[in-house]
Structures are given as C-alpha cells and as structure tokens.
Amino acid sequence: MNNKLSDKDKKDWQNFTSSEEKVYNKDLSLSRIKTDNDLVKTIDLHGFSLENANRAIDEFINRCFKTNVSKITVITGKGLRSNNINNPYVSKDLSILKNSVPEFIKSNPDLMKKIKNIKEAEVEDGGSGAFNIFLKKFKE
C-alpha cells in the first residue's frame, strides 16, 4: 500500500481545510427526522431493486396518508454506485431509483390523489439524492 499522497490530493486537502464553507452533516438531520416529529417520516430506498422500491413506496405513502403524516422524505440515493454500467440498455449517467420512483408515483392516480406536492429535497433532507412528498389530510 502506498502511503504517499499525490500533489493533487495534498492541494485538495489544503483547500478543503482552509475553506470557510461549512460542511453539512446530513446524517444528523436524517436521524432527527425519523424520531422528532410524527408528521414527518423518511424512507431510505438504498439497495432496493426497482420493483421492490415501487412496492415499498406505494405501501409507505398509503400508510403515512392514513396516519396523517404531512411530509415524507424519500431517499433514493444519487445512483453513483449503481451496477448499471454492466447493462447496455441503461445509461450510466442515470440512477435508476432517483428517476423511476418519482415517475412511478406520478403515474399512479391512486397515490397522486393523496399527494399535494413532490419536490427535490433540501440539502439537510438528502439533497439531490432524495425528494419530499407533501401529503393531503386523510378524511375517513
């Protein structure tokens, strides 16, 4: 194993440590979302196949709607580690869940009746690897 850093790595590290920019710890807010507020729920779809992710999100939205959850954060990931490079029919530039799960939801009229809005998540909710679903109120 080579323990020496390249000049580029050293320069990148120096730039990073001297930067005034704050690095947001998204792990802290995601764990807080899961426990602090019954009106906000999160689901992490990392590692799910497309079929299992669609099934899980369908069940999750219905369950959250019936319990009057107002906001769902859906973490799909950015697809950077997907094994889709081996599939010639899938673009390596597209993550499967990031694009397909919102499309599945939007094409399902039963789910869309329960949803007010779908928006890309803020950085503290997962950024471009997540999206938020705002649900309507459940009326029996």
C-alpha distance (Angstrom), angle and dihedral (degrees) to the residues before:
residue distance angle dihedral
M1 . . .
N2 3.77 . .
N3 3.82 111.7 .
K4 3.80 95.2 -174.6
L5 3.78 120.6 103.5
S6 3.77 120.9 -136.5
D7 3.79 118.7 -118.6
K8 3.80 89.3 -110.1
D9 3.83 91.8 53.3
K10 3.82 90.7 48.9
K11 3.79 91.3 49.7
D12 3.82 92.0 47.2
W13 3.81 90.8 49.8
Q14 3.81 92.6 48.7
N15 3.80 90.6 49.5
F16 3.80 90.8 48.6
T17 3.82 96.1 48.4
S18 3.80 94.1 44.7
S19 3.79 94.2 47.1
E20 3.80 119.6 110.1
E21 3.80 90.4 -148.8
K22 3.79 114.1 114.3
V23 3.78 117.9 -129.3
Y24 3.78 109.9 -138.7
N25 3.81 116.7 -136.3
K26 3.80 101.2 -140.2
D27 3.81 91.8 -179.5
L28 3.80 90.6 69.8
S29 3.79 94.6 54.3
L30 3.80 94.6 42.9
S31 3.79 92.2 55.1
R32 3.82 89.3 46.0
I33 3.80 91.6 51.9
K34 3.78 90.8 55.7
T35 3.80 94.6 55.4
D36 3.82 112.5 22.5
N37 3.76 105.5 63.0
D38 3.79 130.9 32.6
L39 3.81 89.4 -157.7
V40 3.83 92.1 63.4
K41 3.81 123.3 58.1
T42 3.77 133.1 174.2
I43 3.78 134.4 -153.2
D44 3.79 124.1 -166.6
L45 3.81 113.8 -152.1
H46 3.82 97.1 -177.7
G47 3.79 109.1 140.0
F48 3.82 95.8 14.7
S49 3.78 120.7 130.3
L50 3.80 114.0 -124.0
E51 3.81 92.4 -105.3
N52 3.82 93.4 48.7
A53 3.81 92.1 44.2
N54 3.81 91.7 53.0
R55 3.79 91.6 48.0
A56 3.82 92.2 47.0
I57 3.81 94.2 47.9
D58 3.80 91.9 48.1
E59 3.82 91.5 52.8
F60 3.82 92.5 42.0
I61 3.81 94.9 51.3
N62 3.82 91.7 47.9
R63 3.81 92.7 48.1
C64 3.81 92.8 46.5
F65 3.80 91.9 47.1
K66 3.82 92.0 52.9
T67 3.82 91.0 50.8
N68 3.83 93.0 47.6
V69 3.78 97.0 -113.5
S70 3.80 105.8 169.4
K71 3.82 100.9 -161.1
I72 3.79 133.9 30.2
T73 3.79 123.2 -169.0
V74 3.81 110.7 -154.2
I75 3.80 114.3 -162.2
T76 3.79 111.1 -158.9
G77 3.78 98.9 157.9
K78 3.77 124.1 -128.9
G79 3.80 95.3 -88.2
L80 3.79 93.7 -119.0
R81 3.79 93.0 135.1
S82 3.79 98.5 38.6
N83 3.78 117.0 132.8
N84 3.79 90.9 -136.0
I85 3.82 92.2 114.5
N86 3.82 87.4 84.4
N87 3.80 91.6 58.3
P88 3.83 111.7 80.1
Y89 3.82 90.7 -160.7
V90 3.80 94.8 59.2
S91 3.78 123.5 70.4
K92 3.78 113.6 -123.2
D93 3.81 87.0 -142.8
L94 3.81 93.5 63.2
S95 3.75 125.7 70.6
I96 3.76 111.9 -141.8
L97 3.82 101.8 -139.4
K98 3.80 97.3 35.1
N99 3.79 91.0 63.2
S100 3.79 103.9 24.2
V101 3.81 101.3 50.0
P102 3.84 94.9 57.4
E103 3.81 89.0 44.7
F104 3.82 90.4 51.0
I105 3.81 90.1 51.9
K106 3.82 94.3 46.4
S107 3.80 91.9 49.6
N108 3.83 92.9 51.3
P109 3.84 108.6 85.8
D110 3.83 92.8 -167.0
L111 3.80 91.8 56.8
M112 3.81 94.3 42.1
K113 3.84 90.1 56.8
K114 3.81 86.9 65.0
I115 3.81 97.0 45.8
K116 3.79 128.5 84.4
N117 3.80 97.5 -176.4
I118 3.81 144.4 -13.6
K119 3.82 118.4 -149.0
E120 3.80 137.3 168.3
A121 3.79 109.4 -97.1
E122 3.77 124.4 -104.2
V123 3.81 117.1 -113.0
E124 3.80 91.5 -97.8
D125 3.83 90.1 55.6
G126 3.80 95.7 48.9
G127 3.81 104.0 -71.5
S128 3.78 118.1 -137.7
G129 3.81 91.2 -6.8
A130 3.80 91.6 65.3
F131 3.78 143.7 39.2
N132 3.80 136.1 -157.8
I133 3.77 127.5 -126.6
F134 3.80 117.9 -159.4
L135 3.79 111.5 -155.8
K136 3.79 131.2 -150.5
K137 3.81 119.8 -122.9
F138 3.78 116.6 -85.6
K139 3.81 114.2 -118.7
E140 3.79 118.6 -169.4
